[in-house]
Amino acid sequence: MARINLRKFIAEHYKGGVSARDVIREALTNSIHAGGKFISVDLHFSERQHELSPGSEERRVLEQITISDDGEGFTTENLNFFDEICTSHKDSIGGKGVGRLAFLKYANKVEIRSQLSSELVEFVYTPEFKPEEVKKLPKSGVLNTSITLKDLKEKINTQVAKLVSSICDDLRLLLFLKHQSGHSITLKFTHNSRQPFDDVHVFSGENIKAELTREFEFQGEKFKCYLFREESPKKGIVAMLCADELCIEEFVISKRFGICRHLIFVTSDYFNKRPNIERP
């Protein structure tokens, strides 16, 4: 099999860069597709004094991200696909088989730990990753898989409230539809930033309600829209274009309209077929 230079591949296909929002959304989507029902995201901010915001104790520099879930984990089959690029493993759900490469664009070190029913799987994911580097130990336990992104390539000031809100928007439709089909998913966000945001923020599919749904046809293409509402103090109207139930682009129609915030999610096979390889 011809080998791929992953460093060059990543540089070519992620020219626009990768954000914390991108990698967390990718990891959460993977967790959901792995059957996870309870998924946690821990945002660890630098505790070094010189990086604290002047005049306050708020921590702004994101240092580490850990995503954990109770899905099926890194089974032998999943590991076999993990070493390949652009596989057909996730064709049925719109996956392109390259999303995990965003982790390598964003962080220098990606640690993976997966407790299966009778086996513990551990490895560090790098551009030079080889299947033989995976450590497997016979160990029984509760299903749990965690991905930790360390040594982030850029030190960027991060607003927790904005980041978490954006991720919840990205996954709102997917969580809603999963709940409608009998698969309720709960996301839990934690952080140590000391910023003015809940220390623990929970976002669950069972609490997401669609105000309206509408279908229409334009130039031979069929579209379906879902309207969601967020109460005050949030305001405005946002349109979200979705591919395979995930937001791929958003348009702010108004920032101040009304006494609440309305989100319009637009879905179509037209969108499913067109996003580029960088789509999560």
C-alpha positions as CSV (number, residue, x, y, z in Angstrom):
1,M,0.0,0.0,0.0
2,A,1.3,3.4,-0.9
3,R,2.1,5.6,2.2
4,I,0.9,9.1,2.6
5,N,3.1,11.9,3.9
6,L,0.6,13.0,6.6
7,R,2.4,16.2,7.5
8,K,2.2,17.4,3.9
9,F,-1.3,16.1,3.5
10,I,-2.4,18.1,6.6
11,A,-0.7,21.2,5.5
12,E,-2.3,21.1,2.1
13,H,-5.9,20.3,3.2
14,Y,-6.1,22.5,6.3
15,K,-4.6,25.7,4.9
16,G,-7.2,27.8,6.6
17,G,-6.1,26.6,10.0
18,V,-8.0,24.6,12.7
19,S,-9.7,26.1,15.7
20,A,-10.7,24.7,19.1
21,R,-14.3,24.7,17.9
22,D,-13.3,22.5,14.9
23,V,-11.4,19.9,16.9
24,I,-14.0,19.6,19.6
25,R,-16.8,19.4,17.1
26,E,-14.9,16.6,15.3
27,A,-14.3,14.7,18.5
28,L,-17.9,15.0,19.7
29,T,-19.2,13.9,16.3
30,N,-17.0,10.9,16.5
31,S,-18.2,10.1,20.0
32,I,-21.8,10.3,18.8
33,H,-21.2,8.1,15.8
34,A,-19.6,5.6,18.2
35,G,-22.8,5.3,20.1
36,G,-21.9,7.6,23.0
37,K,-24.8,8.7,25.2
38,F,-22.9,10.7,27.8
39,I,-20.0,12.8,26.4
40,S,-17.8,15.2,28.4
41,V,-15.5,18.0,27.3
42,D,-12.9,19.4,29.7
43,L,-11.2,22.6,28.8
44,H,-8.0,23.1,30.8
45,F,-6.6,26.6,30.8
46,S,-3.0,27.7,31.7
47,E,-2.5,28.3,35.4
48,R,0.7,30.2,34.9
49,Q,0.5,33.6,36.5
50,H,2.0,35.6,33.6
51,E,-0.8,34.4,31.3
52,L,-3.7,35.5,33.5
53,S,-5.6,38.5,32.3
54,P,-4.3,41.8,33.7
55,G,-6.3,42.9,36.7
56,S,-8.2,39.7,37.1
57,E,-7.8,36.0,37.9
58,E,-9.4,34.9,34.7
59,R,-7.4,32.3,32.7
60,R,-7.6,32.9,29.0
61,V,-5.0,30.6,27.3
62,L,-6.4,27.2,26.5
63,E,-3.8,24.6,27.2
64,Q,-5.4,21.2,26.9
65,I,-8.7,19.6,25.7
66,T,-10.1,16.2,26.8
67,I,-13.1,14.6,25.3
68,S,-14.5,11.4,26.9
69,D,-17.4,9.2,26.0
70,D,-19.1,5.9,26.7
71,G,-19.3,4.7,23.1
72,E,-18.0,1.5,21.6
73,G,-14.4,2.7,21.7
74,F,-11.3,1.7,19.7
75,T,-12.2,-1.8,18.7
76,T,-10.0,-3.8,16.4
77,E,-12.1,-2.8,13.4
78,N,-12.0,0.9,14.3
79,L,-8.2,0.8,14.9
80,N,-7.8,-0.8,11.4
81,F,-9.6,2.1,9.8
82,F,-7.8,4.7,12.0
83,D,-4.5,4.1,10.2
84,E,-6.1,4.8,6.8
85,I,-7.0,8.1,5.1
86,C,-10.2,8.8,3.1
87,T,-11.7,5.4,4.0
88,S,-15.3,4.4,3.3
89,H,-15.9,3.5,6.9
90,K,-18.2,6.4,7.5
91,D,-19.7,7.0,4.1
92,S,-23.2,6.2,5.3
93,I,-23.1,9.1,7.8
94,G,-21.3,11.6,5.6
95,G,-17.8,11.1,7.0
96,K,-14.8,11.6,4.8
97,G,-12.2,9.7,6.8
98,V,-9.9,12.6,7.4
99,G,-11.5,14.5,10.3
100,R,-9.1,13.2,13.0
101,L,-6.2,14.8,11.0
102,A,-7.5,18.1,12.4
103,F,-6.2,17.0,15.8
104,L,-2.7,16.8,14.4
105,K,-3.0,20.3,12.9
106,Y,-4.2,21.7,16.2
107,A,-2.0,19.9,18.7
108,N,1.5,18.4,18.9
109,K,0.4,15.6,21.1
110,V,-2.8,13.5,20.9
111,E,-3.2,10.9,23.6
112,I,-5.9,8.2,23.2
113,R,-7.1,5.9,25.9
114,S,-10.0,3.4,25.3
115,Q,-11.4,1.0,27.9
116,L,-13.3,-1.8,26.2
117,S,-15.3,-4.4,28.0
118,S,-12.2,-6.6,28.5
119,E,-9.3,-4.7,27.1
120,L,-7.5,-1.4,27.6
121,V,-6.2,0.3,24.4
122,E,-3.7,3.2,24.6
123,F,-1.6,5.1,22.1
124,V,-0.3,8.5,21.1
125,Y,-1.5,9.7,17.7
126,T,1.2,11.5,15.6
127,P,1.8,12.0,11.9
128,E,4.2,9.0,12.1
129,F,1.6,6.8,13.9
130,K,1.9,3.1,13.2
131,P,-0.6,0.4,14.3
132,E,2.1,-1.6,16.1
133,E,2.5,1.3,18.5
134,V,-0.9,0.6,20.1
135,K,-0.7,-0.8,23.6
136,K,-3.4,-3.4,24.5
137,L,-3.8,-4.8,28.0
138,P,-6.3,-7.4,29.2
139,K,-8.4,-5.4,31.6
140,S,-12.1,-5.4,32.3
141,G,-14.0,-2.1,32.9
142,V,-16.8,0.2,32.0
143,L,-16.7,1.5,28.4
144,N,-14.9,4.8,28.3
145,T,-12.8,6.4,25.6
146,S,-10.9,9.7,26.0
147,I,-8.9,11.8,23.6
148,T,-6.6,14.4,25.0
149,L,-5.1,17.2,22.9
150,K,-1.9,18.5,24.5
151,D,0.9,20.9,23.6
152,L,-1.4,23.0,21.5
153,K,0.4,24.6,18.5
154,E,-1.0,28.1,19.2
155,K,-1.5,30.0,22.5
156,I,-4.8,31.8,21.8
157,N,-7.0,33.7,24.2
158,T,-10.3,31.7,24.4
159,Q,-13.7,32.9,25.6
160,V,-15.4,29.8,27.2
161,A,-18.9,31.1,26.8
162,K,-18.5,31.8,23.1
163,L,-16.7,28.5,22.4
164,V,-19.2,26.3,24.2
165,S,-22.2,28.2,22.7
166,S,-20.8,27.8,19.2
167,I,-20.2,24.0,19.7
168,C,-23.8,23.6,21.0
169,D,-25.1,25.4,18.0
170,D,-23.1,23.2,15.6
171,L,-24.5,20.0,17.2
172,R,-28.0,21.2,18.1
173,L,-29.7,19.7,15.1
174,L,-27.8,16.4,15.3
175,L,-28.7,16.0,19.0
176,F,-32.3,16.9,18.3
177,L,-32.7,14.3,15.5
178,K,-30.8,11.6,17.5
179,H,-33.3,12.1,20.4
180,Q,-36.2,11.9,18.0
181,S,-34.9,8.6,16.8
182,G,-34.6,7.3,20.4
183,H,-30.9,8.0,21.0
184,S,-30.7,10.7,23.7
185,I,-27.2,12.3,24.0
186,T,-26.0,14.5,26.8
187,L,-22.9,16.8,26.5
188,K,-21.2,18.1,29.6
189,F,-18.6,20.9,29.5
190,T,-16.2,21.7,32.3
191,H,-13.4,24.2,32.6
192,N,-11.0,25.9,35.0
193,S,-10.8,29.3,33.3
194,R,-12.5,31.3,36.1
195,Q,-14.3,33.2,33.4
196,P,-17.9,34.3,34.0
197,F,-19.5,31.0,32.8
198,D,-21.0,28.0,34.5
199,D,-18.3,25.7,35.8
200,V,-20.4,22.8,34.5
201,H,-22.6,23.3,31.4
202,V,-24.9,20.5,30.3
203,F,-26.5,20.4,26.8
204,S,-28.9,17.5,26.2
205,G,-30.8,16.3,23.2
206,E,-33.9,15.7,25.3
207,N,-34.2,19.4,26.1
208,I,-34.0,20.6,22.5
209,K,-37.4,21.4,20.9
210,A,-38.1,22.5,17.4
211,E,-40.6,25.3,17.2
212,L,-41.4,24.6,13.5
213,T,-40.3,22.5,10.5
214,R,-40.8,23.4,6.9
215,E,-39.9,21.8,3.6
216,F,-39.5,23.5,0.2
217,E,-38.1,22.9,-3.2
218,F,-35.8,25.2,-5.2
219,Q,-34.4,24.6,-8.7
220,G,-35.1,20.9,-8.3
221,E,-33.4,20.5,-5.0
222,K,-35.4,19.7,-1.8
223,F,-34.7,21.5,1.5
224,K,-35.9,21.0,5.0
225,C,-35.8,23.7,7.7
226,Y,-35.9,23.4,11.5
227,L,-36.6,26.4,13.8
228,F,-35.2,26.5,17.3
229,R,-35.5,29.1,20.0
230,E,-33.2,30.3,22.8
231,E,-34.6,32.5,25.5
232,S,-33.4,35.9,26.6
233,P,-30.8,37.3,27.2
234,K,-29.8,35.9,23.8
235,K,-31.3,37.7,20.8
236,G,-31.2,37.7,17.0
237,I,-31.7,35.4,14.1
238,V,-29.1,33.0,12.7
239,A,-29.3,30.7,9.7
240,M,-27.3,27.5,9.8
241,L,-26.5,25.5,6.6
242,C,-26.1,21.8,7.5
243,A,-24.5,18.8,5.8
244,D,-25.2,15.4,7.2
245,E,-27.0,17.0,10.2
246,L,-24.0,19.2,11.2
247,C,-23.6,22.9,10.8
248,I,-21.1,23.8,8.1
249,E,-21.7,27.5,7.7
250,E,-23.7,30.1,9.5
251,F,-25.1,33.4,8.6
252,V,-26.1,36.1,11.1
253,I,-29.3,37.6,9.9
254,S,-29.8,39.9,12.9
255,K,-28.0,40.3,16.2
256,R,-30.7,42.2,18.1
257,F,-34.1,41.2,16.6
258,G,-36.8,40.1,19.0
259,I,-36.8,39.2,22.7
260,C,-35.1,35.8,22.1
261,R,-32.7,34.1,19.7
262,H,-34.0,32.1,16.7
263,L,-31.9,29.6,14.9
264,I,-32.9,28.3,11.5
265,F,-31.2,25.0,10.4
266,V,-31.4,24.3,6.7
267,T,-30.7,20.7,5.5
268,S,-30.6,19.1,2.0
269,D,-28.9,16.4,0.1
270,Y,-27.6,19.3,-2.0
271,F,-25.4,20.4,1.0
272,N,-24.4,16.8,1.9
273,K,-22.7,16.4,-1.5
274,R,-20.8,19.6,-1.6
275,P,-18.7,20.4,1.5
276,N,-15.0,20.1,1.0
277,I,-12.6,17.7,2.6
278,E,-12.1,20.0,5.6
279,R,-15.7,19.6,6.7
280,P,-15.9,17.8,10.1
